[in-house]
Amino acid sequence: GLPVLSPQEVPGRANIIIIIARLNVVEIIYERIANLEQKHGVAIYDINGNRPGQKHPAIPIASFVDWKCTANELINQISAHDLITFDIFDTLIMRKVVFPRHIFDIVDKKLQNEQKKYFGFSAMRITAEQELLAENRIPTLSEIYDRFQAKTGISDRQKKQLQRLEFAVEFNQVVPRKRIVELFHKALRAGKTVILLSDMYLPENLMRKLLRHCGIEGYTELLISCDVRATKHDGSLYQFLKTKFSLSNWLHIGDNPTADIQQAEKYGATTCRVFSGYDMLLNSSYKRLMVNLPPATDSALLGVWLAHAFNDPFALIPEKGKPVVDTPYALGYLYLGPLMLCFLNWLSKELKNKGYKKILFFARDGFLLEQLYKEMIFHDDSEHYPTPIYFLTSRRAASVAAIRNKEDILALLQKPFHCTKGELLQNRFGVIPAPVDSRRNDHIVSSENMADAEEYILTYQNEILKNAADERKSYLDYISRIGIIPEEKIAVFDLVSSGTTQYYLSRIAGRPFDGFYFATANLPNDFFQLGEISAFLGNS
C-alpha cells in the first residue's frame, strides 16, 4: 500500500492533500494540518473539491434532518411497533472516553503505573483484534487474548489477568444514557418485545454485567455478534434475528448510520438514529475541542465531559447545536471542574519530587483549592508532594507586617487610592487617626494628591512602625506555630496575583518562598520579573 506520512514528511513529497471525511469533520482536520498549506504551499481540498482554507459557504453545524428523531417522536414510534430492538454501545450506554480504543490506553496506563512489563499493551491489543477481523472472524474477548498471547509470549496466568483488567476498566467506564434507558423501560412497561443487539467482542455473560450495572434488565433477548458469529454491520445479525422473531412491525434504535440504519432498513425495520456523544460533539458548537485533541491517555477528561454534556442524545435539538447549561451543577461539572482538574494536574507536575516540604494555600481563595489538592495527593503517593497548609493571610496583613522603615511606608503608599486621609491611614497602615486630627476627613486621590498624602501619612510614622512591629511579631508567631521551619523549602499558592503577598511574606520571614498561581497579572512589577513566579495561566 501507500506509505503513511507524518506532517514533517509531506513537504516535498506531496503537492495536494484531499481530506476524505464527513463534512462536519473536515474543518477540524484542516485546522490540524493547515500549516502545510500556509507555510509549505501544499493545496488542501475536501472530497467535493472545496478548499477548506478559503472562504466558501459555511458548513452547517448539523443536518437537522438527521435529528428528526426527537424524544416525542421516538415515544410515538415505540408505541406504534411490537418489536423494539436497541443497539447497546453509544445508544443505551456510553463510555467515558472519546474513542473506544482509549479503554486500552487506560489499561496500558494502569500497567505502567503498577510497573508491570506490558508497556505497549494498547497497540498490541488493537493489532491482535485487527488481525482476527482481517481473517473474517468475529472474535470473542478470549480469542483476542489468545492471539495477544501468541504475539507476546505471556503466560496463561498473565493472559487471564489482562482480560480481567480490561473488563474491569470497561465496567468502570460505562454509564447509561439516561433518556434512552427511560424509553427502554417505557417499552417494557408497554409490553413490547425488547431485544438488545451489539457488534461486540464481549460475550453475553460479560455484557449482562455491564447492562445490569447501568440499570438495564428485563429485555427479551440479548444478541452479541461474537456469540452468534454475525454482525449488524454486514446485516447478518439482522438475518439471524429474522430466524427467531417476526420482523413485520419492528423498530430499531441505534447510533451507527450504516450498521443501525441502512442495514436494519434493508431487513424492513423502521429506524431511529440517536447520535453518539462523539457525533454530537462534532455536530455542536463545541466541535473545535477536537482540533487539538490531547494524547489518548490525557484525553480522559474530554471523555468524562462528553459522557455528561452529551449523555442526552436530544440535548442539542432545542438550541440547534448549542448545549444548554441550565443548572449550577452542570456549570461546575462541565466548566469549572475540568478547569480546576487541569490546573491541579499542572500544579502536581510543578511540585512532585521537587523538594518542597509544605505548600501554603493563601486565604481565602486557597480554601477550596487546598481541599482539592488534598484529594489529589490522596489518590497519588502523597509522600512525593509538599504538605498543604491553609495559610491565614491577606495582602493587607502581609504588607503592613513587612514595614520596617520610612521607605517601606512610602512604597506601600504608591498603590492607587481614592478616600479620606483617615481611611487611607487606617485601611492601608492599620493605624487609627487621632480624634483631634483635623485633616482625617480630607478627601484625597492618588493621581492628584500624592505629595499631600505622603506628608500626612509620615506624621504618623512612629505609630505605623510600632503597629507594623507588633503585627510582624504576631505573624512570625503564627508562622512558627504552624510548623514552618526556616531551612525548609516552601511553596505558596494564590488564585490570581502579581506576587505581592508572596513578596511581603518573604520579607517578614526573612527567607524566600516559591510562588505557584492559577493566574498572574501585571508582570513584570516592582517585586518580580517574568519567569520568577510560576502560573497555570497569565503572563509569567
C-alpha positions as CSV (number, residue, x, y, z in Angstrom):
1,G,0.0,0.0,0.0
2,L,0.9,3.7,0.1
3,P,3.2,5.0,2.8
4,V,1.7,6.8,5.8
5,L,3.4,10.2,6.0
6,S,3.9,12.3,9.1
7,P,3.3,16.1,8.7
8,Q,7.0,16.7,8.6
9,E,7.4,14.3,5.7
10,V,4.7,15.8,3.5
11,P,6.5,18.9,2.1
12,G,8.5,17.9,-1.0
13,R,6.6,14.6,-1.4
14,A,3.0,15.8,-2.0
15,N,1.6,18.9,-3.6
16,I,-2.1,18.2,-2.8
17,I,-3.9,16.7,0.2
18,I,-7.5,15.6,-0.1
19,I,-9.4,15.2,3.2
20,I,-11.7,12.2,2.9
21,A,-14.1,12.7,5.8
22,R,-17.6,13.8,6.8
23,L,-18.2,17.5,6.1
24,N,-18.5,18.3,9.8
25,V,-15.0,16.8,10.4
26,V,-13.3,18.5,7.5
27,E,-12.8,21.8,9.3
28,I,-11.3,20.0,12.3
29,I,-8.8,18.0,10.2
30,Y,-7.9,21.1,8.2
31,E,-7.0,23.2,11.3
32,R,-4.7,20.4,12.4
33,I,-2.8,20.4,9.1
34,A,-3.3,24.0,7.9
35,N,0.4,24.7,8.5
36,L,1.2,22.6,5.5
37,E,-0.8,24.9,3.2
38,Q,0.1,28.2,4.8
39,K,3.9,27.6,5.2
40,H,4.7,24.9,2.6
41,G,2.2,25.6,-0.2
42,V,0.5,22.2,-0.1
43,A,-3.0,22.6,-1.5
44,I,-5.7,21.1,0.7
45,Y,-9.1,20.1,-0.6
46,D,-12.1,18.2,0.7
47,I,-13.7,15.4,-1.2
48,N,-16.0,17.8,-3.1
49,G,-13.2,19.9,-4.4
50,N,-13.6,22.8,-1.9
51,R,-10.6,24.5,-0.3
52,P,-11.3,24.5,3.5
53,G,-8.8,27.3,4.0
54,Q,-10.6,29.6,1.6
55,K,-13.9,31.4,2.1
56,H,-16.9,29.4,1.0
57,P,-20.5,28.9,2.3
58,A,-20.2,27.7,5.9
59,I,-20.9,24.1,6.6
60,P,-24.0,24.0,8.8
61,I,-23.5,22.8,12.4
62,A,-25.7,19.8,11.7
63,S,-28.3,18.4,9.4
64,F,-31.5,18.6,11.4
65,V,-33.0,16.1,9.0
66,D,-30.8,13.6,10.9
67,W,-32.2,14.9,14.2
68,K,-35.8,14.4,13.2
69,C,-36.0,11.6,15.8
70,T,-36.9,13.7,18.8
71,A,-37.8,12.2,22.2
72,N,-41.5,12.6,21.5
73,E,-41.2,11.1,18.0
74,L,-39.3,8.1,19.5
75,I,-42.0,7.6,22.1
76,N,-44.7,7.6,19.4
77,Q,-42.7,5.1,17.3
78,I,-42.2,2.8,20.3
79,S,-46.0,2.9,20.9
80,A,-46.6,2.0,17.2
81,H,-44.4,-1.1,17.0
82,D,-44.5,-4.5,18.5
83,L,-40.8,-5.5,18.3
84,I,-38.2,-2.9,19.6
85,T,-34.5,-3.5,19.2
86,F,-31.8,-1.3,20.7
87,D,-28.2,-1.0,19.9
88,I,-26.1,-1.0,23.1
89,F,-22.9,1.0,22.9
90,D,-23.5,4.7,22.3
91,T,-27.2,4.2,22.4
92,L,-28.3,2.6,25.7
93,I,-24.9,3.0,27.3
94,M,-21.8,5.1,26.6
95,R,-18.1,5.0,27.7
96,K,-16.4,7.9,29.4
97,V,-13.8,8.0,26.7
98,V,-13.6,9.8,23.4
99,F,-12.9,6.7,21.3
100,P,-13.3,3.0,22.3
101,R,-9.6,2.3,21.8
102,H,-8.9,4.7,24.8
103,I,-10.1,1.9,27.0
104,F,-6.9,0.1,26.1
105,D,-4.9,3.2,26.8
106,I,-6.3,3.3,30.3
107,V,-5.3,-0.3,30.8
108,D,-1.9,0.5,29.4
109,K,-1.5,3.4,31.8
110,K,-2.6,1.2,34.8
111,L,0.0,-1.4,33.8
112,Q,2.7,1.2,33.6
113,N,1.8,2.7,37.0
114,E,1.9,-0.7,38.5
115,Q,5.4,-1.2,37.0
116,K,4.5,-4.4,35.2
117,K,6.1,-5.4,31.9
118,Y,3.2,-4.9,29.4
119,F,4.3,-1.4,28.2
120,G,2.9,-1.0,24.7
121,F,-0.2,-3.0,25.6
122,S,-2.6,-0.8,23.8
123,A,-1.0,-1.1,20.3
124,M,-0.6,-4.9,20.7
125,R,-4.2,-5.3,21.9
126,I,-5.5,-3.4,18.9
127,T,-3.3,-5.4,16.5
128,A,-4.5,-8.7,17.9
129,E,-8.1,-7.8,17.3
130,Q,-7.5,-6.3,13.8
131,E,-5.6,-9.5,12.7
132,L,-8.6,-11.6,13.6
133,L,-11.0,-9.3,11.9
134,A,-8.8,-9.3,8.8
135,E,-9.2,-13.1,8.8
136,N,-13.0,-12.6,8.5
137,R,-13.5,-13.8,12.1
138,I,-15.9,-12.3,14.6
139,P,-13.8,-12.8,17.7
140,T,-14.6,-13.0,21.4
141,L,-12.5,-11.4,24.0
142,S,-10.9,-14.7,24.9
143,E,-10.0,-15.3,21.2
144,I,-8.4,-11.8,21.0
145,Y,-6.3,-12.6,24.1
146,D,-5.3,-15.9,22.6
147,R,-3.9,-14.0,19.7
148,F,-2.3,-11.4,22.0
149,Q,-0.6,-14.3,23.9
150,A,0.7,-15.8,20.7
151,K,2.2,-12.4,19.7
152,T,3.7,-11.5,23.1
153,G,4.5,-14.8,24.8
154,I,2.8,-14.0,28.0
155,S,1.7,-16.9,30.3
156,D,-1.8,-18.2,30.7
157,R,-2.0,-16.6,34.1
158,Q,-0.9,-13.2,32.7
159,K,-3.4,-13.5,29.9
160,K,-6.3,-14.0,32.4
161,Q,-5.1,-11.1,34.5
162,L,-5.1,-8.8,31.5
163,Q,-8.6,-10.0,30.4
164,R,-9.9,-9.3,33.9
165,L,-8.2,-5.9,34.0
166,E,-9.6,-4.8,30.6
167,F,-13.1,-5.8,31.6
168,A,-12.7,-4.0,35.0
169,V,-11.8,-0.8,33.1
170,E,-14.7,-1.3,30.7
171,F,-17.0,-1.8,33.7
172,N,-15.9,1.4,35.4
173,Q,-16.0,3.5,32.2
174,V,-19.6,2.7,31.1
175,V,-22.6,4.9,32.1
176,P,-26.3,4.7,31.0
177,R,-27.7,7.2,28.5
178,K,-30.5,8.0,30.8
179,R,-33.0,9.3,28.3
180,I,-32.7,6.2,26.2
181,V,-32.8,3.9,29.2
182,E,-36.0,5.6,30.2
183,L,-37.5,4.8,26.8
184,F,-36.2,1.2,27.1
185,H,-38.2,0.8,30.4
186,K,-41.2,2.5,28.8
187,A,-41.2,-0.1,26.0
188,L,-41.0,-2.9,28.6
189,R,-43.9,-1.4,30.6
190,A,-46.0,-1.2,27.4
191,G,-45.5,-5.0,26.9
192,K,-43.2,-4.7,23.8
193,T,-40.8,-7.4,22.8
194,V,-37.4,-5.7,23.5
195,I,-34.2,-7.2,22.1
196,L,-30.7,-5.8,22.5
197,L,-28.1,-6.1,19.7
198,S,-24.4,-5.3,19.6
199,D,-21.4,-5.8,17.4
200,M,-19.0,-6.5,20.2
201,Y,-16.3,-8.9,21.4
202,L,-17.6,-9.1,25.0
203,P,-19.6,-12.3,25.3
204,E,-23.2,-12.4,26.7
205,N,-22.3,-13.1,30.3
206,L,-20.0,-10.0,30.5
207,M,-22.4,-7.8,28.5
208,R,-25.2,-8.7,31.0
209,K,-22.9,-7.5,33.8
210,L,-22.4,-4.2,32.1
211,L,-26.1,-3.7,31.4
212,R,-27.1,-4.6,34.9
213,H,-24.5,-2.1,36.2
214,C,-26.3,0.5,34.1
215,G,-29.8,-0.5,35.3
216,I,-30.8,-2.3,32.1
217,E,-32.6,-5.6,32.7
218,G,-35.8,-7.3,31.7
219,Y,-35.2,-7.5,27.9
220,T,-36.4,-10.5,26.0
221,E,-33.1,-11.4,24.4
222,L,-29.5,-10.3,24.1
223,L,-27.7,-11.0,20.8
224,I,-24.0,-10.3,20.6
225,S,-22.1,-10.6,17.4
226,C,-19.2,-12.6,18.9
227,D,-21.6,-15.2,20.3
228,V,-23.8,-15.7,17.2
229,R,-20.9,-15.0,14.7
230,A,-23.0,-12.4,12.9
231,T,-22.8,-8.6,12.8
232,K,-25.2,-5.7,12.3
233,H,-22.6,-4.1,10.1
234,D,-22.9,-6.7,7.3
235,G,-26.6,-7.4,8.0
236,S,-26.1,-11.0,9.1
237,L,-27.1,-10.3,12.7
238,Y,-30.5,-9.0,11.4
239,Q,-30.8,-12.1,9.3
240,F,-30.2,-14.2,12.5
241,L,-32.8,-12.1,14.3
242,K,-35.3,-12.8,11.5
243,T,-35.0,-16.6,12.1
244,K,-36.2,-16.1,15.7
245,F,-38.7,-13.3,15.6
246,S,-41.3,-11.8,13.3
247,L,-39.9,-8.6,11.9
248,S,-43.3,-7.4,10.4
249,N,-43.7,-4.5,12.9
250,W,-40.2,-3.7,14.0
251,L,-38.4,-0.5,15.3
252,H,-34.6,-0.4,15.6
253,I,-32.9,2.3,17.6
254,G,-29.1,2.9,17.2
255,D,-26.4,5.4,16.5
256,N,-24.4,4.0,13.6
257,P,-25.7,5.2,10.2
258,T,-24.6,2.0,8.4
259,A,-25.0,-0.8,10.9
260,D,-28.0,0.6,12.7
261,I,-29.9,2.5,10.0
262,Q,-29.0,1.3,6.5
263,Q,-28.7,-2.4,7.3
264,A,-31.7,-2.5,9.6
265,E,-33.8,-0.8,7.0
266,K,-32.8,-3.5,4.4
267,Y,-34.5,-6.0,6.6
268,G,-37.7,-4.0,6.9
269,A,-37.1,-2.0,10.1
270,T,-38.4,1.4,10.9
271,T,-35.3,3.1,12.3
272,C,-34.4,6.0,14.6
273,R,-30.9,7.2,14.8
274,V,-29.7,8.7,18.1
275,F,-26.4,10.5,17.9
276,S,-23.5,9.1,19.9
277,G,-21.7,11.5,22.3
278,Y,-18.8,11.9,19.8
279,D,-21.1,12.6,16.9
280,M,-23.0,15.1,19.0
281,L,-19.7,16.9,19.7
282,L,-18.8,17.0,16.0
283,N,-22.3,18.5,15.3
284,S,-22.2,21.0,18.1
285,S,-20.8,24.5,18.7
286,Y,-18.1,22.7,20.7
287,K,-16.6,20.8,17.8
288,R,-13.4,22.8,17.9
289,L,-12.4,20.8,21.1
290,M,-11.3,18.2,18.6
291,V,-8.8,20.4,16.8
292,N,-6.1,19.9,19.4
293,L,-7.2,16.6,20.9
294,P,-4.6,15.7,23.6
295,P,-2.8,12.4,23.7
296,A,-5.1,9.4,24.3
297,T,-4.1,8.8,27.9
298,D,-4.6,12.5,28.7
299,S,-8.0,12.8,26.9
300,A,-9.9,11.0,29.7
301,L,-11.1,14.4,30.8
302,L,-12.7,15.1,27.5
303,G,-14.3,11.6,27.6
304,V,-15.8,12.3,31.0
305,W,-17.0,15.7,29.8
306,L,-18.7,14.1,26.7
307,A,-20.4,11.5,28.9
308,H,-22.1,14.3,30.9
309,A,-22.6,17.0,28.3
310,F,-24.0,14.7,25.6
311,N,-25.5,11.9,27.7
312,D,-28.9,13.0,26.5
313,P,-29.0,12.4,22.7
314,F,-31.7,15.0,22.4
315,A,-29.7,17.8,24.2
316,L,-28.7,19.7,21.0
317,I,-32.1,19.9,19.4
318,P,-33.7,22.8,21.4
319,E,-30.9,25.3,20.6
320,K,-29.9,23.8,17.2
321,G,-26.5,22.5,18.1
322,K,-25.7,24.6,21.2
323,P,-25.7,22.6,24.5
324,V,-27.8,24.1,27.3
325,V,-26.2,24.7,30.7
326,D,-29.2,25.2,33.0
327,T,-28.1,24.3,36.5
328,P,-25.2,25.3,38.8
329,Y,-24.2,21.6,39.0
330,A,-23.8,21.5,35.2
331,L,-21.8,24.7,35.2
332,G,-19.4,23.3,37.8
333,Y,-19.2,19.8,36.3
334,L,-18.7,20.9,32.6
335,Y,-16.6,24.0,33.0
336,L,-15.2,24.8,36.5
337,G,-14.4,21.2,37.3
338,P,-12.3,20.5,34.2
339,L,-10.6,23.8,34.6
340,M,-9.6,23.0,38.2
341,L,-8.6,19.5,37.3
342,C,-6.2,20.8,34.5
343,F,-4.8,23.3,37.0
344,L,-4.2,20.6,39.6
345,N,-2.5,18.4,37.1
346,W,-0.2,21.3,36.2
347,L,0.4,22.0,39.9
348,S,1.2,18.4,40.7
349,K,3.9,18.3,38.0
350,E,5.4,21.5,39.3
351,L,5.6,20.3,42.9
352,K,6.1,16.5,42.7
353,N,9.6,15.4,43.7
354,K,10.9,19.0,43.8
355,G,11.9,19.0,47.4
356,Y,9.1,21.2,48.8
357,K,8.1,20.3,52.3
358,K,5.0,22.4,52.5
359,I,2.7,24.5,50.3
360,L,0.8,27.4,51.8
361,F,-2.6,28.0,50.3
362,F,-3.4,31.7,50.9
363,A,-6.7,32.6,52.4
364,R,-9.4,32.9,51.2
365,D,-9.0,32.0,47.6
366,G,-6.9,29.0,48.5
367,F,-9.6,27.3,50.7
368,L,-11.3,25.2,48.0
369,L,-8.0,24.5,46.2
370,E,-6.4,23.2,49.4
371,Q,-9.3,20.7,49.7
372,L,-8.9,19.6,46.1
373,Y,-5.1,19.4,46.5
374,K,-5.6,17.0,49.5
375,E,-7.9,14.9,47.4
376,M,-5.4,14.8,44.6
377,I,-2.4,13.7,46.6
378,F,-4.6,11.2,48.5
379,H,-5.0,9.3,45.2
380,D,-1.3,9.6,44.4
381,D,1.7,8.8,46.6
382,S,1.4,11.8,49.0
383,E,5.0,11.4,50.2
384,H,6.2,12.9,46.9
385,Y,4.2,16.1,47.4
386,P,4.5,19.0,49.9
387,T,2.1,19.0,52.9
388,P,-0.7,21.5,52.3
389,I,-1.5,24.3,54.9
390,Y,-4.4,26.7,54.7
391,F,-2.5,29.9,55.5
392,L,-4.4,32.8,57.1
393,T,-3.2,35.9,55.3
394,S,-4.1,38.8,53.1
395,R,-2.3,41.4,51.1
396,R,-3.0,44.0,53.7
397,A,-1.8,41.8,56.6
398,A,1.4,40.9,54.9
399,S,2.2,44.3,53.6
400,V,1.8,46.1,56.9
401,A,3.8,43.4,58.8
402,A,6.6,43.9,56.3
403,I,7.1,47.6,57.0
404,R,10.4,48.3,58.7
405,N,11.3,51.9,57.8
406,K,10.1,55.2,56.1
407,E,10.9,53.9,52.6
408,D,8.6,50.9,53.2
409,I,5.8,53.3,54.2
410,L,6.2,55.4,51.1
411,A,6.5,52.3,48.8
412,L,3.2,51.0,50.2
413,L,1.6,54.4,49.6
414,Q,2.2,54.2,45.9
415,K,-0.8,52.0,45.2
416,P,-3.9,53.9,43.9
417,F,-6.3,55.4,46.5
418,H,-9.5,57.4,46.5
419,C,-10.7,58.1,50.0
420,T,-10.2,60.3,53.1
421,K,-6.8,60.7,54.7
422,G,-8.0,58.9,57.8
423,E,-9.4,56.0,55.8
424,L,-6.1,55.7,54.0
425,L,-4.1,55.6,57.2
426,Q,-6.4,53.1,58.9
427,N,-7.1,50.7,55.9
428,R,-3.6,50.6,54.4
429,F,-1.4,51.0,57.5
430,G,-3.5,49.7,60.4
431,V,-3.4,53.0,62.4
432,I,-6.5,54.9,63.6
433,P,-6.1,58.7,63.2
434,A,-6.1,60.7,66.4
435,P,-9.5,62.2,67.4
436,V,-8.0,65.7,67.3
437,D,-6.7,65.2,63.7
438,S,-8.5,67.9,61.8
439,R,-7.3,66.6,58.4
440,R,-8.5,63.0,58.8
441,N,-11.7,63.7,56.8
442,D,-10.0,65.5,53.9
443,H,-10.6,63.7,50.6
444,I,-7.6,62.7,48.5
445,V,-6.9,60.9,45.3
446,S,-3.6,59.3,44.4
447,S,-3.4,60.8,41.0
448,E,-3.8,64.3,42.3
449,N,-2.7,64.5,45.9
450,M,0.3,62.1,46.3
451,A,2.6,64.7,47.9
452,D,-0.1,65.8,50.3
453,A,-0.8,62.1,51.2
454,E,2.9,61.4,51.8
455,E,3.2,64.4,54.1
456,Y,0.1,63.4,56.1
457,I,1.0,59.7,56.4
458,L,4.5,60.4,57.6
459,T,3.2,62.5,60.5
460,Y,2.1,59.0,61.8
461,Q,5.4,57.3,61.0
462,N,6.2,56.3,64.6
463,E,2.7,54.8,65.1
464,I,2.9,53.0,61.8
465,L,6.3,51.5,62.6
466,K,5.2,50.4,66.0
467,N,2.0,48.8,64.7
468,A,4.0,47.1,62.0
469,A,6.4,45.6,64.5
470,D,3.5,44.3,66.6
471,E,1.8,42.7,63.6
472,R,5.1,41.3,62.4
473,K,5.7,39.6,65.8
474,S,2.2,38.1,65.7
475,Y,2.8,37.0,62.1
476,L,6.1,35.3,63.0
477,D,4.5,33.6,66.0
478,Y,1.8,32.2,63.7
479,I,4.4,31.0,61.1
480,S,6.3,29.2,63.9
481,R,3.1,27.8,65.4
482,I,2.0,26.1,62.1
483,G,5.4,24.5,61.8
484,I,7.2,26.5,59.1
485,I,11.0,25.9,59.6
486,P,13.4,28.4,58.1
487,E,15.6,25.8,56.3
488,E,12.6,24.1,54.7
489,K,11.8,24.6,51.0
490,I,8.3,26.1,51.0
491,A,5.8,26.9,48.1
492,V,2.9,29.3,48.3
493,F,-0.3,29.4,46.3
494,D,-2.8,32.1,45.4
495,L,-5.6,32.1,42.8
496,V,-4.8,35.3,40.8
497,S,-1.9,37.5,41.9
498,S,1.1,39.6,40.8
499,G,3.1,38.1,43.7
500,T,2.5,40.9,46.2
501,T,1.6,38.7,49.2
502,Q,4.4,36.3,48.4
503,Y,6.9,39.2,48.3
504,Y,5.8,40.6,51.6
505,L,5.7,37.2,53.3
506,S,9.3,36.6,52.2
507,R,10.3,39.9,53.7
508,I,8.6,39.2,57.0
509,A,10.1,35.7,57.4
510,G,13.5,36.7,56.0
511,R,13.5,33.8,53.6
512,P,12.3,33.1,50.1
513,F,9.1,31.4,49.1
514,D,8.4,30.0,45.7
515,G,5.0,31.1,44.2
516,F,2.6,29.0,42.2
517,Y,-0.6,30.6,40.9
518,F,-3.7,29.8,38.9
519,A,-3.1,33.0,37.0
520,T,-0.8,36.0,37.2
521,A,-1.3,39.6,36.2
522,N,0.7,42.9,36.0
523,L,4.1,41.3,35.5
524,P,6.8,42.4,35.5
525,N,6.4,44.7,38.5
526,D,8.4,46.1,41.4
527,F,8.6,42.6,43.0
528,F,9.0,40.1,40.3
529,Q,10.2,39.8,36.7
530,L,8.7,37.5,34.1
531,G,9.5,33.9,34.8
532,E,10.3,34.4,38.5
533,I,6.9,33.1,39.6
534,S,5.0,30.2,38.1
535,A,1.4,30.3,36.9
536,F,-1.0,28.0,35.1
537,L,-2.4,31.0,33.2
538,G,-1.2,34.5,32.8
539,N,2.0,36.4,31.8
540,S,4.6,34.6,33.9
